[in-house]
Structure formats: structure tokens, C-alpha cells
């Protein structure tokens, strides 16, 4: 009888890939986790309990078949593991790097609930696909038959690229329009290299180009091409722009020099990583070197900003958040990494105003948590008389993102939006109020995770294909 390769969680402890030491990793933008070796990946995969109801799978937005590819990895059948992983996830190596596994698959692992420590799902997912690239198993898409229909996709972020991949596999002609000079969206310009090295994103963009996807970069809809032109040029259009408008803070002194938006700060840093000339970085406006940095916010974007500031050589980096550590929205794993690298978190603190024509300090109100709000989270309340000033040369606002006013920007008042400004789309088909126009990702659900954008893009592509196939059947009758 063959030896049981799984269920080793009782005898084998959880073991994440080794992290590079903080004093080394804080000086560069390389990824902080080392790769698993073959034996270690197989050993950790073998800890999976192969439970009858895999909560890891049900709590994954893509419903990835995690138990099966863990078993195949434990058995050394990596090419098969990659095939199963890729079948539900367009970019598994990216999700393995940046998904908050502690809140999704790993956080709901059955053996984690039983006290044995979760399976390192994200690290294994990353290992499987990195190995697939290394071995040449990842190939450009070669559809069995080309189709005449075409789809225009607005936005080269994860949702748009996932849809492009699915549509090309079916032989549809795809053109992706994006305002930036490189594909990838926030994966390219918003997420720092220490979480997601840029060659990982660029090779996926290259793969799609080799698969026949046309990219029109430096092309902004409403400026370089009208939305009406797009609709005329394609059989269907998918809006996958994401949300890029930064939330504002109304406070005295908010217009001071040295108060910058997170997206501008991160984009400048990532462009420097590509070797681009970035005037606002070189002149110090978007460069933390030698400065006392205060980042305002508690989400993953704030974590990206504090850790980028450390790598740029900031004198000090503090993160102000109005709730406590338990109630922050960002990944606890990211908070731990930031603390190891020298970031100081100032919990239960909110900005009240700013000192100086060029910012010299943040007026801070101390907070306490009161009664729960409509979402069930405790609402922060100001503690009167506890204000103080936090010294700062650079203040980075990481308060989240909102959608741009697309109906106005594109001259499409018929495009229905919600009261939050997100595009209204059918939750099953992703079709908008405009016939043949679909929407997916953050522009529909608000600022969210890459994995949700991938799911939405894949679902929208499936709905577009269903409509095309139905039309083809009618035409043939």
C-alpha cells in the first residue's frame, strides 16, 4: 500500500519561506521572502488535511482548487499542480505574493482552527507558478480557432488582463486601452517591488501580447479616444479602470507643500525602479530620503508607503491610524514586516491639521473606540484635550481611493453609477446600463483586492462569450 503523502500537520510544523533579515531588506526593493526549495514546498504541502469541506477553497474569491494542487505538490507532480492552479486563476504567482492569505484561504484553514498552524498556501502557490515559468510550462495562449468578434478593454490592471486572457483563449480579438505607458495597472505602479517584483508583472503582460492581445498604452479614454469610438470599434466593451481618485482630508493646512497623495508617491518610486526619469522624485517632492515621514491611514496602501519610505532612507517613519491594531483594515503580516523594518505605528490617532507653509508637523487628535458603527466596527471618538504635534517633513495621505466621474469624463450620462460613483453592473453578467458594455473590478465594487478583480474580469469575459455565442446561434438559424 502506498504511503500516505498528506495529513502531516501533526508531525510537521508550519514553516514559511525564510524572510531576508530586516537590516538587509530595508535597503532595497527586492522581495523579502526567499523561495521554497522543492523538498520544503512538498513538506509544507503535505501538512494539508485534505478535509471534506475545504474552507480554504470556499473563502478564496476565485475558489481555487487548493487541496488538489497541494496534494500534487506533495507528490512532486508540479506541472499538474500548475495546470490546476492556472485553470481557476489567471495570475497565481501574483496572488501568491500579494493576497492577504491571513484573511482569506490561510485564515480559514481547518488545521489553523484546530491549533496546528495553517498550511502555507500562498507561499506554495507562488512556488508552483515560479517553477512553471522556470521550466517553460507557461505558454502564450493559442486559441483553437480565431473568431471575428472583438472586445475593447479599458484598463490594463488585473481585472482587464484576466478578461483579456479568457477572451483570447476563446479566439476573440482583444484590444486593451490604458492611460499608462506600461500594462499592469496598480500591480505595476501602485504595489512596491518588495511585495511584487515588476518582472513578474511584465512577463504576464508580454505573455498576453504574444497571445495576440493588442495594447494601446498612453491612451486615455475621453482624451485620446472617445468612449463612443470604442463602442463603434468593438462588439463589446469592458470597463476595468479601477479606482484612482484619492480620498481627500479636510483639515487646516492641508494644502501645504510636503503633503502628498499615496498613489503619486508610490508611482514615482516604482517608476524609479524601472529606471525612468522622475522629476518629482529627483527634486525631493516625492522622495522620503532624510525626512521625518508621517503616513496617514491603516490599509495596505499605507503599509506600502511606510515600507517604501524606509527603503528610500527616511530619518523616521510613523503611521497614524484612528483605530487600534486589531481593527485596522491592512494585513497583520504587513504590519509585522513594517515594524521589523523600523516603522512606528501610532494607534488611535487622527490628523487634526498641519503646521507650516512647507509642512513641519501634524496636529494629532488622540482617539478612543466607542460604540460599534453600522458595519459592527467600533467608532473612533476624539479624546478632548489630548492633542499634540507630530514632527513631519513629508506627509503621505493613504486614505483610500474613490472612482472618477466616468459618465462626465467620457460624455456618457446614460452610464449608470451608484451613489458612491461606482459603475452599476449586473452582479451575474457584469453588464452595465449601456448594451454591450460591461464593467469589472474596483470600478464596480470599490477599492478592493487584486484577487477580486481577477474573479470579476474572468466572470465578465465568460458573460461576454455567452452573449457572443448566443448571437452566433441566432445568426446561424
N, C-alpha and C positions, 0 to 999 in steps of 0.2 A: 504493500500500500504506500502511495506517495506521501512524503512528509508534508504536513500542513504548513503552507508558507505564510499564513496570516495569523491573526489573533495573538500577536506577541506583545501587546501593550502591557501585560502583567510583568513580563520579564525584561522588556526593553524600555528604557526611559525615553521621554520626548527629548529630542536633540535638534535644535535649529542649526542652520549653517552658521559657521563661525563669523562673528562680526569683526571687521577691522577695528583696531583699537581707536578710541576717540581722539587721542593726540595725533594720530596719523590721518584718519579720515577727515578731520575737521579742516584740513588744509587743501583738499582737492574736491572735485565734483564726481569722482568715481563712485560706483555703487558700494554700499557699505557691507553687504553680505557676500561672503565668498560662495563659490559653487559647491554643491554636494559632490563628493566622489560617487562612483557607481555603487559601491558597496553600502555607503551611508544612505543613499537615496532608497535602495532596496530595503535596507534595515528599517528605516523610518516608515516606509510604505507598509511594511509587514506588521506594523502596530495596529493597522485598521481592523476593527472588529467585524467588518462585513455585516453590519446589523441589518435586520429585516426591513426597517423603516429608516433609510439614511437621511437624517436631518441635515447633514452637510449639503446634500443634493437639493433638498426642498427649500433650504434657506439661501441657495445660490440663485441670483436673479436669472441666470442662464440655465439653471437646472442641469449643470454639468454632471456627467455620469462618473462622479468622483470615486465611489468604491471600486468600479471596474478598472479604471486606469491606475488606481493604487495597487490593486492585485497584480495587474500586468507588469507594473514596475517592480514589485516584489519578486516576480518570477523572471525578471530580466528581459521581458518582451517589450522593449521600449518603443519600437516602431508601431506596434499595435496600440500601445498606450497613447502615443501621439495621435494616431488616427481617431481614436475615440474622443480624446480631448478636443481635437480640432473640429470634430463633427458638430459640436454644440457651441463652440467659442471661436470666433474669428481670430482673436489675438490672445491665446492662453499665456504666452510668455510675458505679455504686458499685464494681464490680470494677476499673474503670479507675483509680479513685482509691486503693484500699486493698489490692489484691492485691500480693503480693511478686513482681512480674514478673521480678525478677532471679533468683528461684529457680524460676520456672515457665516461662512462654512465652518471655520475652526471654532468659533464661539458657540456653535450648536452641535459640535461633535459629541456623540454619545459617551465616548470614554472620557471626554473632558468633564461631562456632567457626573461621571462616576468617580472622579478624583484622580484619574491616571495621567492626565495631561493630554491635550488634543494631538491628533495627528498633524504633522507639519504640511498641510495640504498645499498652501501657497508655494512653499519652497520646492516641493516635488513637482508641482505644475510648471514652475519656471524651469526646473532641471530637465523635464521631459522635452519641452519645446526647444530649449537651448541646444540640447543634444540633437534634436531633429534638424535644426539649422546646420549644426556642425557636420552631421552625417549626410547632408544633402537630401533629406526626406521631404523638405518643404519645397514644393514646386510651384511655378506660375500656373494659374488656372488655365485649363484647356477645355473649353465647353465642347460637348459632343456635337453640337450644331449651333451655328450662328443664327440669331434672329434679327429681323429688320427693325423692331421697336427700339426706341432709345429713351433713356431716363436722364434727366439733369438733376444733379445733387448739389445743393447749396451748402457747403461746409465740408471741409476735409478732416474733421475730427473723428472720434471713434464711431459715432453713430453713422455718419456719412460713409466712412470707409467700410464699415461692416456691411452696410446695404450694398455698396459697390461690389464687394466681393461676392455676395449672394447672387446679385443680378448677373454678374459676369459668368458665374458658374452655370447659369441658365442660358447663356448666349446672348443676353441683352446688351445693346450698345450703351455705354455709360460715360458721361462726362461729369467731372467733379469741378465745381467752381469754388474758389476760396480767395479771401482778401489778402492772405499772407503769401510770402514767397516760397514757403515750404508747406507740404502737407503734414497732417498730424494734429492740427488744432492745439488745444491745451496740452496734449501729450508732448508736443514739440516745444512750445513756448511758455507753457504755464507750469509744468512739473519739472523740478530740478533734476539734473543728471544723477545726483546721489541716490535718487529713487528710481529713475528710469533713464538709463544712458541713451543718448539720442540715436546712436546707430541701430538700436533695437527698433525704434520707430521708423527710421529711414529705410531699413531693409524691407519693412512691410509695405511702405509706400512704393518702393522700387518693384516689389513683387506684383503689386496691383498694376503698375504701369506695364510691366512685362506681360501681364494677363490681358492687356488691351484696354484698361481704363484710361481715358483721356483726362488730363489735369489742366485746367485753366487757372493758373495761380496769378497773384497780384490782380485779381479780378473781383471787384466789389459790386454786388448786385445793387442797382439803384444809382450807381455812378458810372461804371464801365459797361454795364449791360443792364437793360431793364428787365423787370420780372415778366412783363408781357412778352418780351422777346424770348425769354426762356420757355414760357409756356407754348409759344408758337413753334419752337425748335425741337421740342421733345414730346413724346407720347404721355409722359408723366414727369412730375417734378417732386422731389423730396426736399423739404426744408430741414436741415440739420445744422443750423448755425451755432447752436449752443447759446449761452448767455454770457455776455462780456461787459455789460454795463455795471460798473462798480457801485455798490450802495454808498450813499453819502451819509456824513455825520454833520448835524447842525450844532455848532458849538463856537463860542468866541475864539477868534484867532485861527479858524480852520483854513484860511487862505494863505497862511504863512509859507514862505519858502522852506523846503525841507520836509513838508508833509506830502507824501506821495501815495499813489494807488498801488496795491499789491500786484496787479496784472502788469503795470508798467515796470515795476522793479524786477519781477521775475522774467519778463520778456527780455529786458535789457541784459540780464545775467545769462540767460540761455543763448541769446544772440552772440555774446562774447565767447561763449563756449564753442559756437560754430566758427569763430574766427571773424565774425562780421565787425565792421566799423560801427561803433555805437557812441555817438557824440555825447548823449546824456549820461552815459556811464563814464566815459573818459574825463568829462568835466566835473565829475563828482556828484552830480544831481541824483543819479540812481545807483550810487556806489556806497557801500557801507564802510569802506576801509577807514579805520581810525576814528570811527564815530560811535557815540552813545546812541544805540538804536532802541526804539520802543515800537513794538508791533502790537496793534490793537485788533483783537479777535481771537477766537478759540477753535476755529475749524482747521481742516487740513491745509488750506491755503496759508493760514497764519503759521502753521508748522513749517511749511516750505520757506516762508520768508525769514523766520528766525534762524533756521539752519543754513540758509543761503548767506545771511548776514555774518554768521560765524566764519564761513569759508572765505568771505571777502575781507576778513581781517578787522571786524568791528572791535572797538575798545570794550564794549559791553553790549549785551543783548537781553532785553526784558520783554516779556509778553504779558499784556494786560488782558484779563478776561473777567467778565462781570459775574460769572458763576464760579463754582468750585471745580476741582479736578474731576469729581465724579460726574458732574453734569455738563462737562464740555462736549461739543459735538465731534471734535477731532479724534483720531486714533490714539489710544493709550500707548500703543507701541511707538508711535511717532513722538509723543511727549517724552517717553523714556529715552529715546535716541537723542532728542534735543537736550535734555538735562545732562546726559553723559557728555555732550559736546560743549557744555558751558552756558546754556541758556537758563535764565532765571525766570520762573513763572510767578506772576503776582496775581493771585487768585482774588475773586470778589473785589475787583477794581474796575472802574469805568472812567473814561475821559470826560472831563467837565469843560475843558477849554485848553488853549495853548498859549504859551508865552513867547514873545519875540516876533519881530518882523521876519527874521530868519529864525525858525523855531529853536528855542533854547530849553523848553520844558513843557511837560504835560501836566495840567491841573487834574488831579485824580480824586474821584469820589470813592470812598470805601463803601462796600455793599454788604448786605446780608440776604439770605434766602428766606422769602416769606411763603405765602400760601401758593399752592400749585396754580398754574395758568390753565387755559383751555386745553393745552396739549398734555397736561399732567406734570409738567416740569415746574419746580418751584420758581416763582418770580423773584428777580433780584430787587431789593429795596435799598435806597440810599441811607447810610448812617449819618445823620446830621452832625456837623462839627468835626468830622473825621477826615476832611480833605487835606491833601498835601500835594507837593510838586515833585514830579519825577523828571530829573535832568534828561535832555534828549537833544541830539543834533540832527537825527533823522527819525521821522515818524512814518510808519508804514501802515496804511489803513487796509485791513484784511477782514472786512465786514460782510463779505459775500457778494454775489452777483445777481443782477436782475436782467430781464430781457430788454432788448432795444425795441423801439416802437416800429415794428416791421410794417404794419399797414401804411403808416405815414412815410417811412423811408422808401418804400417800394411803390408808393402810389396805388395801394390796393386796399381801399376802405372795406371791400367785401370780405377780406380775410378776417375771420372772427377770432378774437382773443378773449382771454379770461379777464377778470378784474385785476389779476396780478400782471397782466401783459403777456402771459404765455399764450402760444397758439392753441386754439381749441382743435382737438383732433379726436376722432373716434377711438376709444380705448382698445378696440379689437383690430380695426383695419388701419388706423393712423391717418385716415383721410380727413382733410380739413373741410371748411365750408366751401372751398373752391373745388369744383370737379377735377379730378386728375391730379390734385395737389395734395401731398402727404406731408406729415411732419413727425419728427422723432427726436428723442434725446432731451437735453436740458431745455430746449426751446418750448417743449410741451410740459415737462414735469418740473421745471425749475432746476436750479443748480443741484446736481446730484453726482453719482459715481460713474466712472468710465464703464463699469460692467453693465449698468442700467442702459447707458447709451448704446452699447453693443447689442443688448437684447432688443431695444426699440428699433434699431436700424435693421436687424435681421427680420423682425416681425413686419416692418413696413415693406421691406423687399418682398417678403412672401405674399403680402396683400396685393402689391403691385403686380406680381406674377399671376396671382389668381385672377385679377381683373383682365390682364392681357390674354390669358388662356381662355377666359370666358368669351372675350370679344372675338378671339380667333375661331372658337367653336361656332359662334353665331354667324360669322362671315362664311364659314365653310358649309353651313346648312342651306 
